[in-house]
Amino acid sequence: MVDVQNRPDRRGIPINKVGVNQLRYPIVVLDRAHEKQHTIATVSMSVNLNEHFKGTHMSRFVEVLNEHREDMTMWTLPHILYNLKKRLQAECAHLEMEFPYFIERSAPVSGATALMDYQCAFIGDSLNGQDDFTLRVKVPVTSLCPCSKEISDYGAHNQRGIITVDVRGERDGRPEMIWIEEVVEIAEQCASAPVYALLKRPDERHVTMQAYDNPAFVEDIVRNLALRLQNDERVVWFRVQAENYESIHNHNAFACIEWA
């Protein structure tokens, strides 16, 4: 059959990225407690397109993804990127998978358990012989304002916020595993208090007082996170951001640090 994509293009303009996005696909990721976890990812894949080609082969993106869907880790992403470049005759490739990840959490006093969801992403880039893998984890937390606590006769304004951690791990020049659960634990320890899916009354009391005893600005949160990650010998690059959904303002507050 006629292959229109392979026809030459005479405009002489290369394309930086062309591919598919908003593709929902079942994948399997590593789970620290249960070895593997099934989830649904929203996938974006792209490659560059040489100026001489009219179009890319969109079906090949899905073919490559399907070959690796049972095992998505930092070690399989380079293979996916390599296959994308090979199958699509490209010099660079990009892959991003966003997915919900579930961790069973126990309430701090009652011990009541429930599943807590975290929005995560695997991000891979291959360019000029260099492959980069980034793990992204978004962790909901509670923050309590130090200024509000200091100036108030009683109480202090607090709110839910989101800590976003982008991190790359490496050891001896090879990708190094950093668990999603590890990132969640570190982020929660840098906030005023964790967020839980299920709390009974004794738990709610505990979390409320925990936040009051650990006030933190968004600046405090990202600085504490930066110190923790800088001291982890596996970490070669990170970007951390804390964003508060301010309870007494009609705007959010945020802070961000990037380090390599």
N, C-alpha and C positions, 0 to 999 in steps of 0.2 A: 504493500500500500504506500501511497505518497506520504513522505515524512516532511511536513512543512517546517517543523522546528529546525531541521538540518539545512534548510536553504540558506544561502549566504545573505548577509545584510550589508548594504552599501552605505549606510549612514556614518559608519566609522566611530560609533559611540559605544564604549563598553558599559556594562551595568554592574554596579557594586554588589547588589543583593537581589536575587530573584528566587522565589520558592513558594512554599505553602505555609500558612499559619491558621490559627484557630482550628487545628485538627485535634479532635478528641480521640484518645487512644488508650486502651488498657495497657498498663505496664506493671512490672514487678520490681520493687526496690528493696535494698537491704534494710533489715529491722534488727536493732541491737538486742531486743528481748526475744523476738520470735523468728529470727533469721531472715524471713522474707515477708513483705507486705504487698498485697495487691491494691492498686489504686488506679485512678483515671487521670491521665495527663492531658493538658492542653499544649499542643506541640507547635513550634515554629521552626522551620528548617529552610536554609537558603544557601546558595553558592553565588560566586561571581559568574558573569557571562561575558565571554570574549566578544569583542566588537564584530567578529566575522560571522557569528551565529545569530540567526533570527530569533530563536527561542530556546528555552531549556526543555527538558523532558519531565513534566510535573509528576507523572506516575512513578518515576524512579525514586522520588523522595519517600513515598509510602512503602515501596518495596524494600528499601534499605531499612526503614524503621521497623517493619514487620519482622525482619530477620533477627532483630535484637530485643524484641519487646519483653522477653522472659527474664532479662537480666540487665537492669539499668544501673550502672555504677560508674565511678570515675575511671575505671579500667576499661569499660566497654565503650565509653564515649569516643575515645580516640579512634577505635575501629569504625564506629559509625561515621565519623567525620572523614576518615580515610576513604571509606566506601562511597560516600557522597561525592567526594572529589573525583574518584576514579570513574564512577558510573556516569557522572555528568561532565567529565572532562573540564574540571575547574581547578583553579589554583588555591582557592580559599573556601571554607565552609563554616556555617554557623548553625548551632542547634540549641534550642531552649525548650525545656519541658517544665511547665508549672503544674503542680499537683498537690492535693491535700494529703497530709500524713497524720496518722492517728497514733496517739500515745495514751495508754491507760494511766490515769493519775489518781492518786489517793488523797482524799481531803486531809488536812494537817492534824485534826484532832479526832474526828469520828472514824477516819480511815475509809469512809465511803468512796467507792471507786466509780469512775466514769471515763469514757473516752473523750479526749481533748484533741481538736484538730488544729493543725499548723499548716499554713500555706508555704510550700517549698518550691524550689526550682533547681534543676541541673542546667548549667549553661556551659556550652563548649564552643571553642573557636579554634580553627586551624588556619594558620597563615604563615607563609614563608618558612615552612618546616617546623614551626612552633605550635604546639597544642596547649591550650589553657583550659582548665576545668574549674568552674566556680560553683560552689554550693551556696544557695540562698535560702535562708530560713526567716520567716516572719513570726515573731513571738509576742503575743498579747501580754501586757503586764499592767500593774497598778503603780502609779506614781503619786506621791504626796508632796505638795509644795513646801520647801523649807522656809521660804519667806512668810507664807501664810501661817505656818505653825509658830514662827517666831513672834509675829505681831498680834496674834489672836489670843483672847482670854481663854478660849476653849475651842477645840476643833481645828481643822485645817482643810482647805479644798484639795480634793484628790480626784483622779480621773483614770480612765483606762487609756492605755497608749499601745503603740506598736513599735517593737524593736526589730529592725531589719538588718540582718547580718549577711554580708557577702564575703566568702572566705575561700582561699586557695591553700591547699595543703601539699607539702612536698618533703621528701626525705632522700638525700643522696641523689638528687636529680630526677627522682621518680615520684609520681603522684602518691600522696599519703592519705589514708582514710581518716576523715573526720566525721563522726556520727552526727546525725540530725539531733539526736537526744543530747549530745554534748553541748551543742550550740544552744539548745533550749535551756539547759541547766545554767550555763554561764550567763545568758541574757537575763534570766529571772533573778539570779543572785546580784545583778547590778542594778536592779530596779527596787522600788519600795516594797513590793510584794508580788507574788505570782497571781495569775488568774486561773480559776478552776471551773470545770464544767458543772460540778456538783458540790454544794456546800450545805451542811446542816448548821443549826444555830450556833453550836460551839465553834464550828469552823469559821463561820462568818465573824464571830467575835475575835478569834485569833488573827485572821487576815486583816481586819480593821486595825487592830493594835500593832500588828507587824508593820503595816504601812506607816502608821504614826511614828513608830520608833526608827524608821529608816527613810526619812524625807530625802528626796532627790530631784534636782532640776534635770532637764534633758541633757544639759552640759555635763552633769555628774555621771549620768548613765553612760554616755558615749565615752567619756574619759576612763571610767572604770572598766568598760568593755575593752577599750584599746589596750590598757595595761595587761589585762588577762590574756588577750590574744598575742600581744607582743612577746609575752613570756612563754608562749607555747612554741617549742622548737619546730613543730610541724608546719606552722603557719608562715607562708612567704608573702602573702598579700591579704588585705582585708579592707572592706568599707563597712562601717557601722552607722546606722541612723536611728535615732529615737524620735518618735513623733507622739505628742500628747494631744488627745481630743479634749481640749480645755473645758472644764466644767463651769467656769465663771466668765468665759469669753466666747465670742462668736467666731473664733479663729483657732487654729492649731499652733502649737509651738514645736520646733524641731531643732536638732543638732546633728551634725554629720562629721565623721573623721575617716580619712582614707590613709592607708599606710602600706609601704612595701619595703 
